[in-house]
């Protein structure tokens, strides 16, 4: 039975879509059933929703209009068949702006500025930290009748037998004994100039005249009587100021800076740098200092280093040989302190600086630049860029070593004029 009105047929339906009509006008868009993320798949047999046909790369109708009308193919959200929105498949439009390429020149510039800033801040902080630790206890302005200064800079470097702060166990370990007060175990003049650096050892048993001086504590003037003493007795009498006064009076050489270090401080510096390598020419042993060394190259720790520089009873030349060993070791120590392995390693540099600064006593005008200049000059002497010698000796009297006056005068003239030293020592 025909359900159409009378006289109509299927072909007379008009311009309806899907009825064999040739019209290009589609029916209104139908909402496609979507399968969203997390939903179960359609039941078997439900079929795949019909997809819009594409003509000349275009789907049915305008894409924007379809969105406005509620039509969503599922491709724009990545939800067709359960697909994720970030799948990067067809229809996945990324509207985020492209990330700009890194500006490497700008990054390098600011990295360099940051590094320089850190270095400057660290250097300034280190300077003030170190400067505050210097013990400026010697006042050279109390020294009277001083000779005129020459070219270059002269440092008086003193190793004292001070036991301040040492426990009984430390004194026993380092073989220092328990004598009260302070005496000088070694004295050296380091001349820093433009024609090479010169290190001159002054034997502690040197025969010198005690001059007129003003007491460093009392301010009282003590007139000289022409009395001769051992050089280290000047230090024992009135400390660093009288020692400087006595050296200047007997040599005519002006001392610009004073540096002193005690037993414990010396051993601490050696240990802080991890020991000092040195070559010992001949084996020796000394029960007084605790020295017991074999010949050859070896690394000495603080305890061994102190025994090495204090030994004199094991040598026929006694104090003269000891001063040579002291020169040799101090130059090697300065070389070790100034190496890149110490300077560029904060885990070695700061303990070394702390150990040294805690144990050094200097004059009131000494600065960190002066101290650094002294250490690098010591390193230069060890490297062969300078000269080391004992004060020229002509003989002895009553157990005291007598200086060769003619050679001492020539040596002092060469140092004052900052000339290359040609004098040979004792």
Buried (B, 14 or more C-beta within 10 A) or exposed (E): EEEEEEEEEEEEEEEEEEEEEEEEEEEEBEEBEBBEEEEEEEEEEEEEBEEBEEEEEEBEBEEEEBEEEEBBBBBBBBBBEBBEEEEEEEEBEEEEEEEEEEEEEEEEEEEEEEEEEEEEEEEEEBEEEBEEBBEBBBBBEBBBEBBEEBEBBBBBBBBBBBBEEBEEEBBEBBBBEEEEEBEBBBBBBBBBBEBBBBBBBBBBBBBBEBBEBBBBEEEEEBEEEEEBBBBBBBBBBBBBBBBBBBBBBBBBBBBBBBBBBBBBBBBBBBBBBBBBEBEBEEEBBBEEBBBBBEEEEBEBEBBBBBBBBBBBBBBEEBBBBBBBBBBBBBBBBBBBBBBEEBEEEEEBBBBBBBBBBBBBBBBEBBEBEBBEBBBBBBBBBBEEEBBBBBBBBEEEEEEBBBBBEEBBBBBBBBBBEBBEBEBEBB
